[in-house]
Amino acid sequence: MNYEKLGFKCGIEIHQQLDTETKLFCQCPVNLEDEAADAHVERFLSAVAGETGEKDEAAAVEAAKSKKFVYNYYKRNNCLVEIDEEPPHNMDKEALNTALTFVRMINGEAPDEIQVMRKMVVDGSNTSGFQRTAMVGLNGKINVEKGSVNIEDVELEEESAGIHERNENKAIYDLNRLGVPLIEVGTDASIKDPEHAKQVAMEIGMLLRSTGKARRGLGTIRQDVNVSIREGSRVEIKGFQDVKNINLLIEKEVERQKNLVELGKEFQDSLADEIVGDNVTHHFEDTENHIVSTVLENDGAVYALKLPQMTGKMKQKISGERYLAKELVDYAKTRGVQGILHTDEDLENYGLTKEFQKVAEDFNKNKEDVIAVIAAESSQAKKAAQAVRKRARQIYTGEIPEETRNAEQDFTTSYSRPLPGSARMYPETDIPAIRVTEKDIEEIDKNLPKTLEEKKEEYTEEIGEELASQIVSSPELQEFEQYKDKYDPKLVANFFTNLKANLKDQGISIDHLKEGDLEAIFSALENEKIQKGDLAEVIQEMEEQSPENAIEKVISSKTGESEIRETIQKVLEEKSEMIEEQGMHAQGPLMGILQQKVEADGATISQILQEELQKRVD
Ligand SMILES: [Zn+2]
C-alpha cells in the first residue's frame, strides 16, 4: 500500500494513567482494587444548548441513548470530590512533577503558568459534567526510526469514571477510577504510515514508563487514533489498548475508507436520490415470524428502505471480514435497534418471503435493488430507518462520514458516534493557577530519569540483552536496581522475571516479600545453599517464620532428601541391567523394591525415582 499516494494522514493521542500516591484533585489513593461498590449515586444529565445556540450533535446522541446515570461509589477510592459534592483540592504535586518530567524528556516547553480548565463531557463519565484538564507542555518531539513527529501538546487531566454497564435507559459508571491522574500526549498529523504510528506509540509508551510513575495493567494506557486518506474523512478510533497491533488497526481503517471511496465511484450519485423508505407495518400484521410479531404486539413498527442496485454488494467485504451491510447496521444499533433484515441475504429461514414480496411491489423493486427492513418499537424503528437512510446515501456518493469509531477484536472498526465538536473549555475557578518558574524546570532537568532504552543498553553489559530487555519492562525494575549491586545481577534479574513467572504458575506470588525476605533469598541462592527449585517451598515457609529459619528448614528437609536419593541411586546401579532392558517401564518393579528399602513416603520416592531413572534412560 502506498500511503503517501493515498494522502494518508494520521495522529495519535496517548492516555497514560499515573501511579501516584493520591488522585489529581483529592487525597484518595490511586491504587485500585477489584471490589464491590459501597453505595450508588444517581444523576440525570441532558444536552443543553451551547454558546452557539446549537446543541452539540454528540451531546444530543448521548442524551438520546441514556437518560439516567448511576455511579458506583467505592469507600476506599472515593470521597466527596468524586461525587461533586466538594470542590477539588489543589493539583497533586507528584502528578504534576511526573507530567513536567515527561515534557522535558521530549524536549517540550512548559508554560509559565498552568491553568486548570473544565472540558465539557456529555456521556456522564464525570459526575460534574466536565473533565478537569491542564496543558502542561507543548512543542515536544519524538524521534523514531521512520522519522520524527512533533508532540503538539501534553495535558495532565483527571481520568473519567469507567463504564460498568450501559443500556437504553441508563448508564452505570464506576467512580473508583475517576480522578486518577492521566497524561495525554498528542502528536501532530505527520505520521507517515501504520508502521510509523506503531513506532511512535511504542516510543511514547516507553518514555512514559521511564518516569517510573506509569500505572500498569489492562486499560492503564489507551490510544486514540485519528486517521484519514485524501478522498476519505477524519475518523477517530477511541480507546485502543493493544499498542503492538496499532498498525493493523490503522491498515484496516485505511482499507475501509479506500474501499468505500471506490464503491462510491462504481455507483452514480443520482442513485442516492432513488432510496425510498416508508412505514410498511401493515404488510407484516399477519406475519408468522415470531420476532416481528412480538415486536408489533409491543407498540412496534416495521420500516423498509429500497437501496438501488445494492444486490450482491451488502455482503461485500470492505475491511478484513467486515462487510458493507455492517456500515448500515451500526447506525441502526445507535438508535437501539438490533439489526436489519435485507434481501441480499438468505431470508428463507425467517419465513418473511411473502411480506418482503409485498414491500417489493410497493417500492417497484428491480432485481438489483435491495429491500432492507427494520422492526422495532415504533419511534426507535423510525429513527433507525432515518439514520440508515442517511448513511446509505453516503455509500452511493462515496462520502465517508467523519465519526468516532470503536476498535473490534479483529482490528476492524465500527461506528460509535459522531465526532464531538471541539471541546468547550472554561477555566476551573476552584483551583488557582500554578506558576512554573525557570528554577522548577532546572530542577526537573537535573533529575531527568534515564529512559528504559538507555537502561536496557546499560544493563545488557551486566546481564545480557535478553534479561536486560525483560527486566526494564518488568514492574520490578526498581527492585532490580535496588539489589543488583549487592548480589549477582543476573540472579536478581532472573528472579524478578523468569523465576517470578514460574512461581506464579505454581500459584505463588512474590509481591508480599519484604526486603529481608528478598535479601535472604538472594544470599542463599548465591551461596548455593538453596536451588531455584526450592524457592516455592522457601517462600511458603517465609509466611510462617523468619526468612533465616524458613531457609534452614528447607535445607534440612533437603538433607533427608539427598540421603534418599543416594539410596535410590545405589539400587538403580545394582539393577542397571534391568533398566537397560525395560527403560522407563522398570519404574513399576523398582518402586516395589524401593518401598522396602527406603523410609519415605511413596510420592517422594516416586518423584526421585522418576528423575533418576530418566537420567539413566537418557
Ligand atoms: Zn477523592
Residues whose N, C-alpha, C, O or C-beta is under 5 A from the ligand:
A	BS01	ZN	C26 Q27 C28 N77 N78 C79 V81 E82
